[in-house]
Amino acid sequence: MLVEMTELLGRQVFTPEGRLLGEVGNVVVDVEGSKVDGIYLDEPSPLLVEDSKPINVPYRWVSAVNDVVLLKYFPKRVSMKRTPKAAAPEAQAAAVAR
């Protein structure tokens, strides 16, 4: 069964455990390789993705596409990496002076 990329838009995406992850908002395409690279979710479930931040699910994680998209893999929960806050300007200057 062939599915056009535009037909994926709006389809619900489920984890292997059957939990609703979200809806396909867009499709990420590798133009040079002529293949679908991932599916982009604008508002994934806050239970599965920290702060419902948009995510790109690699297409290799997709198990099946029909009325819904079923994933063969998805982590228990996705957390965003936190970057350390920049040091105060005084501390930066002291570090340079050493």
Contact map, one row per residue, 1 for C-alpha under 8 A:
11100000000000000000000000000000000000000000000000000000000000000000000000000000000000000000000000
11110000000000000000000000000000000000000000000000000000000000000000000000000000000000000000000000
11111011000000000000000000000000000000000000000000000000000000000000000000000000000000000000000000
01111111000000000000000000000000000000000000000000000000000000000000000000000000000000000000000000
00111111100000000000000000100000000000000000000000000000000000000000000000000000000000000000000000
00011111100000000000000000000000000000000000000000000000000000000000000000000000000000000000000000
00111111111000000000000000000000000000000000000000000000000000000000000000000000000000000000000000
00111111111000000000000101100000000000000000000000000000000000000000000000000000000000000000000000
00001111111000000000001111100000000000000000000000000000000000000000000000000000000000000000000000
00000011111100000000001110000000000000000000000000000000000000000000000000000000000000000000000000
00000011111110000000001100000000000000000000000000000000000000000011100000000000000000000000000000
00000000011111000001111100000000000000000000000000000000000000000001100000000000000000000000000000
00000000001111100001111100000000000000000000000000000000000000000001111000000000000000000000000000
00000000000111111111110000000000000000000000000000000000000000000001111000000000000000000000000000
00000000000011111111100000000000000000000000000000000000000000000000011111000000000000000000000000
00000000000001111110000000000000000000000000000000000000000000000000011111000000000000000000000000
00000000000001111110000000000000000000000000000000000000000000000000000000000000000000000000000000
00000000000001111111000000000000000000000000000000000000000000000000000000000000000000000000000000
00000000000001111111100000000000000000000000000000000000000000000000000000000000000000000000000000
00000000000111100111110000000000000000000000100000000000000000000000000000000000000000000000000000
00000000000111100011111000000000000000000001100100000000000000000000000000000000000000000000000000
00000000000111000001111100000000000000001011100000000000000000000000000000000000000000000000000000
00000000111110000000111110000000000000001111000000000000000000000000000000000000000000000000000000
00000001111110000000011111100000000000111100000000000000000000000000000000000000000000000000000000
00000000110000000000001111100000000000111100000000000000000000000000000000000000000000000000000000
00000001100000000000000111110000000000111000000000000000000000000000000000000000000000000000000000
00001001100000000000000111111000000111110000000000000000000000000000000000000000000000000000000000
00000000000000000000000001111100000111110000000000000001000000000000000000000000000000000000000000
00000000000000000000000000111110011111000000000000000000000000000000000000000000000000000000000000
00000000000000000000000000011111111110000000000000000000000000000000000000000000000000000000000000
00000000000000000000000000001111111000000000000000000000000000000000000000000000000000000000000000
00000000000000000000000000000111110000000000000000000000000000000000000000000000000000000000000000
00000000000000000000000000000111111000000000000000000000000000000000000000000000000000000000000000
00000000000000000000000000001111111100000000000000000000000000000000000000000000000000000000000000
00000000000000000000000000001110111110000000000000000000000000000000000000000000000000000000000000
00000000000000000000000000111100011111000000000000000000001000000000000000000000000000000000000000
00000000000000000000000000111100001111100000000000000000011100000000000000000000000000000000000000
00000000000000000000000000111000000111110000000000000001111100000000000000000000000000000000000000
00000000000000000000000111110000000011111000000000000001111000000000000000000000000000000000000000
00000000000000000000000111110000000001111100000000000111100000000000000000000000000000000000000000
00000000000000000000011111000000000000111111000000000111100000000000000000000000000000000000000000
00000000000000000000001110000000000000011111000000001110000000000000000000000000000000000000000000
00000000000000000000011000000000000000001111100000011100000000000000000000000000000000000000000000
00000000000000000000111000000000000000001111110110011110000000000000000000000000000000000000000000
00000000000000000001110000000000000000000011111110010000000000000000000000000000000000000000000000
00000000000000000000000000000000000000000001111111110000000000000000000000000000000000000000000000
00000000000000000000000000000000000000000000111111000000000000000000000000001000000000000000000000
00000000000000000000100000000000000000000001111111010000000000000000000000011100000000000000000000
00000000000000000000000000000000000000000001111111111000000000000000000000001110000000000000000000
00000000000000000000000000000000000000000000011111111000000000000000000000001111000000000000000000
00000000000000000000000000000000000000000000010011111000000000000000000000000000000000000000000000
00000000000000000000000000000000000000000011110111111100000000000000000000000000000000000000000000
00000000000000000000000000000000000000000111000011111110000000000000000000000000000000000000000000
00000000000000000000000000000000000000011111000000011111000000000000000000000000000000000000000000
00000000000000000000000000000000000000011101000000001111100000000000000000000000000000000000000000
00000000000000000000000000010000000001111000000000000111110000000000000000000000000000000000000000
00000000000000000000000000000000000001111000000000000011111010000000000000000000000000000000000000
00000000000000000000000000000000000011100000000000000001111111000000000000000000000000000000000000
00000000000000000000000000000000000111100000000000000000111111000000000000000000000000000000000000
00000000000000000000000000000000000011000000000000000000011111100000000000000000000000000000000000
00000000000000000000000000000000000000000000000000000000111111100000001111000000000000000000000000
00000000000000000000000000000000000000000000000000000000011111111000111110000000000000000000000000
00000000000000000000000000000000000000000000000000000000000111111000111100000000000000000000000000
00000000000000000000000000000000000000000000000000000000000001111100111000000000000000000000000000
00000000000000000000000000000000000000000000000000000000000001111111110000000000000000000000000000
00000000000000000000000000000000000000000000000000000000000000011111100000000000000000000000000000
00000000001000000000000000000000000000000000000000000000000000001111100000000000000000000000000000
00000000001111000000000000000000000000000000000000000000000000001111110000000000000000000000000000
00000000001111000000000000000000000000000000000000000000000001111111111000000000000000000000000000
00000000000011110000000000000000000000000000000000000000000001111001111100000000000000000000000000
00000000000011110000000000000000000000000000000000000000000011110000111111000000000000000000000000
00000000000000110000000000000000000000000000000000000000000011100000011111000000000000000000000000
00000000000000110000000000000000000000000000000000000000000011000000001111100000000000000000000000
00000000000000110000000000000000000000000000000000000000000010000000001111110000000000000000000000
00000000000000000000000000000000000000000000000000000000000000000000000011111100000000000000000000
00000000000000000000000000000000000000000000000100000000000000000000000001111100000000000000000000
00000000000000000000000000000000000000000000001111000000000000000000000000111110000000000000000000
00000000000000000000000000000000000000000000000111000000000000000000000000111111000000000000000000
00000000000000000000000000000000000000000000000011000000000000000000000000001111100000000000000000
00000000000000000000000000000000000000000000000001000000000000000000000000000111110000000000000000
00000000000000000000000000000000000000000000000000000000000000000000000000000011111000000000000000
00000000000000000000000000000000000000000000000000000000000000000000000000000001111100000000000000
00000000000000000000000000000000000000000000000000000000000000000000000000000000111110000000000000
00000000000000000000000000000000000000000000000000000000000000000000000000000000011111000000000000
00000000000000000000000000000000000000000000000000000000000000000000000000000000001111100000000000
00000000000000000000000000000000000000000000000000000000000000000000000000000000000111110000000000
00000000000000000000000000000000000000000000000000000000000000000000000000000000000011111011000000
00000000000000000000000000000000000000000000000000000000000000000000000000000000000001111111000000
00000000000000000000000000000000000000000000000000000000000000000000000000000000000000111111100000
00000000000000000000000000000000000000000000000000000000000000000000000000000000000000011111110000
00000000000000000000000000000000000000000000000000000000000000000000000000000000000000111111111000
00000000000000000000000000000000000000000000000000000000000000000000000000000000000000111111111100
00000000000000000000000000000000000000000000000000000000000000000000000000000000000000001111111110
00000000000000000000000000000000000000000000000000000000000000000000000000000000000000000111111111
00000000000000000000000000000000000000000000000000000000000000000000000000000000000000000011111111
00000000000000000000000000000000000000000000000000000000000000000000000000000000000000000001111111
00000000000000000000000000000000000000000000000000000000000000000000000000000000000000000000111111
00000000000000000000000000000000000000000000000000000000000000000000000000000000000000000000011111
